[in-house]
Amino acid sequence: MFQPVSFFIGLRYSRSRQRSGFVSFITFFSIVGILLGVSALITVVSVMNGFEGELKKRILGIVPHVLVSENNQPMNNWRDLHAKLSTLEHVTHVTPIIETEALVLSNKTLRGVLLQGIEPNEERNNIVFNHMVAGQLSYLTNQKYSVILGQSLAQKLSVSMGDTIRVVVPEKTLFTPMGRIPVQRTFTISGIFNMRSQVDDWVIYIHRRDASKLLRYPADSISHLRLYLDDAFAADSLVEANQNDFSNYQFSTWRSTQGTLFSAVSMEKNMMWLMLSLIIAVAAFNIVSALVMIVIDKQGEIAILQTFGMDRSGIIKIFMAQGLINGVWGVMLGTIFGVILTLNLNNLITYFNINMFGSGFSQSLPINMQLSDIFMISFTALAMSFIATLYPAYRASLTQPAEVLRNE
């Protein structure tokens, strides 16, 4: 702890105008630099958290967290396995699906997609069906050979509600007088969803019974069991913990298809942390320059304090206190400004008519401001400010009163 007298003198030094205007200039801009660095880091990290959360919600809400299959063959007796998997930790829901790669053809073009045959009554955890812009999930049950697809895919295929598309499964073939041809079937569009993510381009849904007929599966057979987890990032630990108990089955997690995307987002977030932390570090170490000049300017006063009996530790605490006070001002003002800026960022973007997403988009920035991030940023900036005070304070403690006062 600082002694009261040391803290009092350090406070007076920090509030007084220096005889050298250049020292005051450096001190002021060290505080401003910390302020800008802390506020920028709070804002950027909050936006990156928001983007990560949106990816998690929009992509991991659709992409299966964990898929369980049996040697890539149709699973016939899957109901007992379904019951066992439902009791595992982190598993909130298990649904049977038939999943395969397919092509969809319209009168205009064709696209490669991931086809999922689902049980509509059991897909209550699939958030895609909370983003329907046309049709309903129940239409898959009521209408045979109907399909639900993304709005982006529908636009690329130039189709809309009620139109028909042809679904082709290249890996399944039929023998005909003309040779082997891929299995295919015409489907009617009964629903369109819009998640505003890349999933809109490549996932389509049909009823499980229609998928079973299309792929020539035995009755009541499926290709996978889909596991919904309370935390998608627990998928790897769940598979690792239960692999031995289900050694006859293959587990695959969302990381096999989407892991690269989330790793890139995480790396970008860490790089932003590093770059903006360097800005704070540069500003904090401007305190070194200012304090060194102040120490030189205050040589006579330091010598007088020493003659009055103040020891070296007291001198050190004076200049540590002065540097930390400047750091605290920068961190406190930067935190307040950063929080206010973050909370009003979308309003400012709208007010200044800044288009963050290119032409044709009017989305707002996703923001997720977390108290733990604010605390970590503030603590890091204060730690840098503290470290910056050590060398000047130590230099001040080496002052020799006899030499300084000899010519006074």
Order of alpha helices (4+ residues) and beta strands (2+ residues): alpha-alpha-beta-alpha-beta-beta-beta-alpha-beta-alpha-beta-beta-beta-alpha-beta-alpha-beta-alpha-alpha-alpha-alpha-alpha-alpha
